[in-house]
Each structure stands twice: as C-alpha cells, then as structure tokens.
Amino acid sequence: MDKHPYDIIAVDEKARIEFYRLCKKRIKLLRQHGFIDEAVLHAKALKSIKDDLAALAEFD
C-alpha cells in the first residue's frame, strides 16, 4: 500500500517544501478569484498541518 501524502511530507523535507508551495499557490489563487471562505479554510488547514509537523519535529 502506498504511503499517505501526510506520511510523506512528515519525513521528506523536499516533498514538504513542495507541498507548502502548492498550498500557498492554491490559497493565493482562491483569494484572487474571490473564493475568500475557501481560501480561509485552506489557510487554516495548512496552519494545522504545519503545527502537527512542528510537534512531531520536537521528537527528532
């Protein structure tokens, strides 16, 4: 079975950087096209993921 993307970004810094780049691009595009509520939801989800990964990093 393939790894879930969350598992990949938790251990692969290159994948994590690319994931963050794509998320920020999506949020920016949503804002530019007037999808503010969706942009906020994506921004909150990204923040949550970053917080989770930061918590995991404490145990390296």
C-alpha positions in Angstrom: 0.0 0.0 0.0 1.3 3.5 -0.9 2.1 6.0 1.8 -0.5 8.7 2.5 0.8 12.1 1.4 0.8 13.3 5.1 3.2 10.5 5.9 5.4 11.5 3.1 5.6 15.2 4.0 6.3 14.3 7.6 9.6 12.6 6.7 10.6 14.1 3.3 11.7 17.7 3.5 11.8 18.2 -0.3 8.2 16.9 -0.5 7.1 19.1 2.4 8.6 22.2 0.8 6.8 21.4 -2.5 3.5 20.7 -0.6 3.7 24.1 1.2 4.5 25.9 -2.1 1.5 24.3 -3.8 -0.8 25.0 -0.9 0.2 28.7 -0.8 -0.3 29.0 -4.5 -3.8 27.5 -4.2 -4.7 29.9 -1.4 -3.4 32.8 -3.4 -5.5 31.8 -6.4 -8.6 31.3 -4.4 -8.2 34.8 -2.9 -7.6 36.3 -6.3 -10.7 34.8 -7.7 -12.9 35.8 -4.8 -13.2 32.5 -3.1 -12.4 34.0 0.3 -14.1 31.5 2.5 -12.4 28.6 0.7 -9.0 30.4 1.0 -9.5 30.8 4.7 -10.4 27.1 5.1 -7.2 26.1 3.1 -5.1 28.5 5.1 -6.4 27.1 8.4 -5.8 23.5 7.2 -2.2 24.4 6.2 -1.6 26.0 9.6 -2.9 22.9 11.3 -0.6 20.6 9.2 2.4 22.9 9.9 1.6 22.8 13.7 1.3 19.0 13.6 4.6 18.6 11.8 6.3 21.1 14.2 5.0 19.0 17.1 6.5 15.8 15.5 9.8 17.6 14.9 10.2 18.1 18.7 10.8 14.3 18.9 13.6 14.1 16.4 
